[in-house]
Amino acid sequence: MAFCHPMGKYVLRPDSIRKLFDTVAPSYDFLNRLLSLRRDVTWRKEAVKELRGTTGWILDLATGTGDVALEVIRQGNGERRVMGVDFSEAMIRCGNRKVLRKGLSGTISLSLGDALALPFRDNTFSACIITFGLRNILEKERALSEMGRVTRAYGKVVVLEFTLPQDGWIRKLYPLYFLKILPRVGGWISGDRGAYAYLPESVLQFGHSENYEELMRRSGLTQVTSRPLTCGIASVMVGLKSLS
């Protein structure tokens, strides 16, 4: 898997970006809540709501520490199981501890995997979801194609990503927070400022929902829609896998 360099100048090696996420894994959840004022919890819930009516096995790509996988089960009324895949072993370990604490090890399975070559047969899952992970992947269209490949016909592919606010006062204040305050606070607590300098740079490179919508259509998904969350700080995009 290939990723954009934090400063946008060249492509960072996969093992380097993996080490970055391995390093911040212990403080990842705490910082997500702190830096987003807990809005990240609401954003994940809203993304998972797009899977309403979907039962059976669901793929959670870039599962991280497993928050989305747990939310998928919470909203599923006992009719879902989740396969979570991530490239960071440290993130998977954190996620597995959560799953064990919740007593859901028979319902949620988390494992290492590559978004560009998913180890699953065609039409395996009822739906796929990726949250705050697609912007990190250099070959975004290929990753979306893989998600579509392993999703059954008429199943949903849901993408939740950071985007750039377009209107109002938040458009003016957001760059100051995102580019100046967030990297300093995140770096101070996690001990890796580079990791939290990476976040705003990666969003700035691909910061509008229209970009993701176009990629989803090019990857073969249909009926693609999007909606902004919290004044456009994040957006959730949804596409359907067609019969063909």
BELQUI-V345535 format. One line per field, one symbol per residue. ss: DSSP state (2 for helix, 1 for strand, 0 for the rest). psi: psi as a letter, one per 40 degrees, with the letter a starting at -180 (. if undefined). burial: b if it has 24 or more other C-alpha atoms within 12 Angstrom, else e. Layout:
# BELQUI-V345535
ss: ???
psi: ???
burial: ???
This chain:
# BELQUI-V345535
ss: 0011000000110222222222222222222222220022222222222000000111111000002222222200000111111100222222222222200000011111000000000000111111100222000222222222221111111111110000022222222222222222222222002222222222222000222222222200111111111000011111111000
psi: hiiiideedihiiddddddddddeddeddddddddefedddddddddddeehehiahhhgifdbeeddddddddeefeeiihhhhiehdddddddddddddeffeedhhhiiihdeghfiiifdidiiihhfdddehdgddddddddddeiiheiihhhhihihieiaddddddddddddddddddddddegdddedddddddddgeiddddddddddeeiifhiiiihgfediihihiihid.
burial: bbbbbbeeeeeeeeeebbebbbbbbbbbbebbeebbeeebbbbbbbbbbbbbebbbbbbbbbbbbbbbbbbbbbbbeeebbbbbbbbbbbbbbbbbebbeeeebeebbbbbbbbbbebeeeebbbbbbbbbbbbbbbbbbbbbbbbbbbbbbbbbbbbbbbbbbbeeeeeeeebeeebbeebbbbbbebbebbbbbbbbbbbbbbbbbbebbbbbbbebbbbebbbbbbbebbbbbbbbbbeee
